Amino acid sequence: MSDGELVRLGDGGGCWRTGDIVLKPSRDAAQTAWLASTFDQLRVEKLRIARPIRSSDGRWVVGGWSAQRFVSGRPAPRFDEIITTAGDLHRCLADVPKPRFLTSRTDLYSWADRVSWGDEAIVATDFDSGHGGRLFAGLVAGRRPIDLRHQVVHGDLFGNVLFAGSAPPAVVDLVPFWRPPEWAAAVVVVDALSWGGAGADLLENWSHLPEWSQVLRRAVLFRLAVSLAHPRTTSESLVNVLSAAEIIQPCLD
């Protein structure tokens, strides 16, 4: 790639790369500015992160676009390493205050997060009465209160941890939630079983985490709610999530 040449990145997110800079569309200026400010100040070990870049007048978002440094690497089915990376990242984020925009978000993923934790009630019209809806109701029935510390976490690490040879893992595209780090690890497990080809041994590898069965239950509910409610969910994707839920269920008792 020559300097100044724009190349569209193949992640489907509308991002472009020029040299060592990645340009990204911003759908929420407040969230983008918060992410940039947080990552600009974040001090990390064992990880590479995509550092934000200010505009010439100091802004993080200009005309609906933000910029960050390019980090090399590709997603890989190194599931245990992804969860270890999650732990390293979340220790760095442990003291970051809760951003105000998390309270007012109304997107599908925020809604799915709230209903999976019981912060918002499901109404009869949210899901149909098929297998997925019945499975969701059964998982809700087994939900119990847990005592874990909430903090800023990356709620979509699967596919957003990049590996490049012997270099430290790189974390990109932080999707912030205010939940326990153990829940974020459980979401990685659900995603790895759903779409990554992971085996059931991954469940056992991380069963030492506090409140594992309950955060795992909430992670399954989260992904199931997204899949059941998303207008573009394919039947194949839904089947994958349902299959993962059935693999996980014996670990929830």
C-alpha positions as CSV (number, residue, x, y, z in Angstrom):
1,M,0.0,0.0,0.0
2,S,1.4,3.4,-1.0
3,D,1.0,6.5,1.2
4,G,-2.3,8.2,0.6
5,E,-3.9,5.2,-1.1
6,L,-7.4,4.3,0.4
7,V,-8.1,0.6,0.7
8,R,-11.5,-0.7,2.0
9,L,-11.0,-3.1,4.8
10,G,-12.9,-6.3,4.4
11,D,-14.7,-6.5,7.7
12,G,-18.0,-5.2,6.4
13,G,-17.9,-2.3,8.8
14,G,-17.3,0.5,6.2
15,C,-13.7,1.1,7.4
16,W,-10.9,2.3,5.2
17,R,-7.1,2.2,5.6
18,T,-4.5,4.6,4.3
19,G,-1.0,3.8,5.4
20,D,-1.0,3.1,9.1
21,I,-4.3,5.0,9.7
22,V,-7.8,3.4,9.7
23,L,-10.8,5.6,9.1
24,K,-14.0,4.4,10.7
25,P,-17.6,5.6,10.5
26,S,-19.1,6.8,13.8
27,R,-22.7,6.0,14.4
28,D,-22.7,7.5,17.9
29,A,-20.4,10.5,18.3
30,A,-20.6,10.5,22.2
31,Q,-19.6,6.8,22.3
32,T,-16.8,7.2,19.7
33,A,-15.4,10.2,21.6
34,W,-15.5,8.3,24.9
35,L,-13.8,5.3,23.4
36,A,-11.1,7.4,21.8
37,S,-10.4,9.3,25.0
38,T,-10.3,6.1,27.0
39,F,-8.0,4.3,24.7
40,D,-5.8,7.3,24.3
41,Q,-5.1,7.3,28.0
42,L,-5.1,3.5,28.6
43,R,-1.9,1.9,29.7
44,V,-1.7,-1.7,28.8
45,E,0.8,-4.6,29.1
46,K,0.8,-7.8,27.1
47,L,-1.6,-6.3,24.5
48,R,-1.6,-4.1,21.4
49,I,-4.5,-1.7,20.9
50,A,-5.6,0.5,18.1
51,R,-4.7,3.9,19.4
52,P,-7.1,6.8,18.4
53,I,-5.9,9.8,16.3
54,R,-7.2,13.3,16.8
55,S,-8.0,15.7,14.0
56,S,-5.8,18.7,13.4
57,D,-8.2,20.8,15.6
58,G,-8.2,18.2,18.4
59,R,-11.5,16.4,17.8
60,W,-12.0,12.7,17.9
61,V,-15.0,12.7,15.5
62,V,-15.2,14.8,12.3
63,G,-18.0,14.6,9.9
64,G,-19.1,11.2,11.2
65,W,-15.7,9.7,11.0
66,S,-13.0,8.8,13.5
67,A,-9.4,7.6,13.0
68,Q,-7.0,5.2,14.7
69,R,-3.7,3.5,14.2
70,F,-3.7,0.3,12.1
71,V,-2.8,-2.9,14.0
72,S,-1.7,-6.0,12.1
73,G,-3.1,-9.4,12.6
74,R,-6.1,-11.7,11.9
75,P,-8.7,-13.4,14.0
76,A,-7.8,-17.0,14.8
77,P,-9.4,-19.9,16.7
78,R,-7.1,-19.5,19.7
79,F,-10.0,-19.4,22.1
80,D,-8.2,-19.8,25.4
81,E,-5.8,-17.0,24.4
82,I,-8.8,-14.7,23.5
83,I,-10.2,-15.2,27.0
84,T,-6.8,-14.6,28.6
85,T,-6.6,-11.5,26.5
86,A,-10.0,-10.5,27.8
87,G,-8.7,-10.8,31.4
88,D,-5.6,-8.6,30.6
89,L,-7.8,-6.0,28.9
90,H,-10.3,-5.8,31.7
91,R,-7.7,-5.5,34.4
92,C,-6.6,-2.3,32.5
93,L,-10.2,-1.1,32.3
94,A,-11.0,-1.9,36.0
95,D,-10.9,1.7,37.2
96,V,-12.6,3.4,34.2
97,P,-15.8,5.1,35.4
98,K,-19.1,4.1,33.9
99,P,-19.8,6.2,30.8
100,R,-23.2,8.0,30.8
101,F,-24.2,6.9,27.4
102,L,-24.5,3.2,28.5
103,T,-27.6,4.1,30.6
104,S,-29.5,5.6,27.6
105,R,-28.5,3.2,24.8
106,T,-31.5,1.7,23.0
107,D,-29.9,-0.4,20.3
108,L,-30.7,-4.1,19.9
109,Y,-27.5,-5.3,21.7
110,S,-28.1,-3.0,24.7
111,W,-31.7,-4.3,24.9
112,A,-30.5,-7.9,24.7
113,D,-28.0,-7.2,27.5
114,R,-30.7,-5.8,29.8
115,V,-33.2,-8.6,29.2
116,S,-30.6,-11.3,29.7
117,W,-29.7,-9.8,33.1
118,G,-33.4,-9.2,34.1
119,D,-33.0,-5.4,34.0
120,E,-35.8,-5.2,31.5
121,A,-38.8,-7.5,31.3
122,I,-39.6,-9.6,28.2
123,V,-43.0,-9.1,26.8
124,A,-45.1,-11.7,24.9
125,T,-44.4,-10.2,21.5
126,D,-40.6,-10.1,21.8
127,F,-40.2,-13.7,20.7
128,D,-42.3,-16.3,19.1
129,S,-43.4,-19.4,20.9
130,G,-41.0,-21.7,19.0
131,H,-38.0,-23.6,20.3
132,G,-35.9,-20.5,20.7
133,G,-38.5,-18.7,22.8
134,R,-39.1,-21.7,25.0
135,L,-35.4,-22.2,25.5
136,F,-35.0,-18.5,26.5
137,A,-37.8,-18.8,29.0
138,G,-36.3,-21.9,30.5
139,L,-32.9,-20.2,30.9
140,V,-34.5,-17.2,32.5
141,A,-36.2,-19.5,35.0
142,G,-32.8,-20.7,36.2
143,R,-31.3,-17.3,36.6
144,R,-30.1,-16.5,40.1
145,P,-28.7,-13.3,41.7
146,I,-24.9,-13.1,41.6
147,D,-22.4,-10.9,43.4
148,L,-19.7,-9.8,41.0
149,R,-18.1,-6.4,40.4
150,H,-19.4,-4.5,37.4
151,Q,-17.0,-2.5,35.2
152,V,-16.5,-1.4,31.6
153,V,-15.9,-4.6,29.5
154,H,-15.6,-5.5,25.9
155,G,-18.8,-7.4,25.1
156,D,-17.8,-8.6,21.6
157,L,-14.2,-10.0,21.9
158,F,-14.7,-13.0,19.6
159,G,-13.4,-11.8,16.2
160,N,-12.0,-8.6,17.7
161,V,-8.8,-10.1,19.0
162,L,-6.1,-10.2,16.3
163,F,-3.0,-12.4,16.2
164,A,0.1,-11.8,14.2
165,G,2.9,-14.3,14.7
166,S,4.7,-13.9,18.1
167,A,3.4,-10.4,18.6
168,P,1.1,-9.7,21.6
169,P,-2.6,-10.0,20.7
170,A,-4.3,-6.9,19.4
171,V,-7.7,-5.7,20.7
172,V,-9.9,-3.7,18.3
173,D,-13.4,-2.3,18.1
174,L,-14.3,-2.2,21.8
175,V,-18.0,-2.7,22.3
176,P,-18.6,-1.4,25.9
177,F,-20.9,-2.8,28.4
178,W,-21.1,-2.4,32.2
179,R,-20.9,-6.0,33.3
180,P,-18.5,-8.3,35.2
181,P,-15.4,-9.4,33.3
182,E,-16.5,-13.0,33.9
183,W,-19.6,-12.3,31.7
184,A,-17.4,-11.0,28.9
185,A,-15.4,-14.2,29.0
186,A,-18.6,-16.3,28.9
187,V,-19.8,-14.4,25.8
188,V,-16.5,-15.4,24.1
189,V,-17.2,-19.1,25.0
190,V,-20.8,-18.9,23.6
191,D,-19.5,-17.2,20.4
192,A,-16.7,-19.8,20.0
193,L,-19.2,-22.6,20.3
194,S,-21.7,-21.0,18.0
195,W,-19.5,-19.9,15.2
196,G,-15.8,-20.8,15.9
197,G,-16.0,-24.6,16.0
198,A,-14.8,-24.8,19.6
199,G,-15.3,-27.9,21.6
200,A,-17.1,-28.4,24.9
201,D,-13.8,-28.6,26.6
202,L,-13.7,-24.8,26.4
203,L,-16.5,-24.7,29.0
204,E,-14.4,-26.7,31.5
205,N,-11.2,-24.7,30.8
206,W,-12.8,-21.6,32.3
207,S,-15.2,-23.2,34.9
208,H,-12.9,-21.9,37.7
209,L,-14.2,-18.3,37.1
210,P,-16.5,-17.0,39.8
211,E,-20.2,-17.5,39.3
212,W,-19.4,-19.3,36.0
213,S,-22.7,-21.1,35.5
214,Q,-24.7,-17.9,36.1
215,V,-22.6,-15.6,33.9
216,L,-22.6,-18.4,31.2
217,R,-26.4,-18.5,31.5
218,R,-26.6,-14.7,31.0
219,A,-24.2,-14.9,28.0
220,V,-26.4,-17.5,26.3
221,L,-29.5,-15.4,27.0
222,F,-27.7,-12.4,25.5
223,R,-26.8,-14.1,22.3
224,L,-30.1,-15.9,22.1
225,A,-32.0,-12.6,22.5
226,V,-30.0,-11.0,19.8
227,S,-30.5,-13.9,17.4
228,L,-34.2,-14.2,18.0
229,A,-34.9,-10.4,17.7
230,H,-32.4,-9.4,15.0
231,P,-34.2,-8.8,11.7
232,R,-31.3,-10.1,9.6
233,T,-30.6,-13.3,11.6
234,T,-30.3,-16.3,9.2
235,S,-31.8,-19.6,10.1
236,E,-28.2,-21.1,10.0
237,S,-27.0,-18.5,12.5
238,L,-29.9,-19.1,14.8
239,V,-29.4,-22.9,14.7
240,N,-25.7,-22.4,15.6
241,V,-26.7,-20.4,18.7
242,L,-29.4,-22.9,19.7
243,S,-26.9,-25.8,19.2
244,A,-24.3,-23.9,21.4
245,A,-27.0,-23.4,24.1
246,E,-27.8,-27.1,24.1
247,I,-24.1,-27.9,24.6
248,I,-23.8,-25.4,27.4
249,Q,-27.1,-26.3,29.2
250,P,-25.6,-29.3,31.2
251,C,-23.0,-26.8,32.7
252,L,-25.7,-24.6,34.0
253,D,-27.2,-26.9,36.6
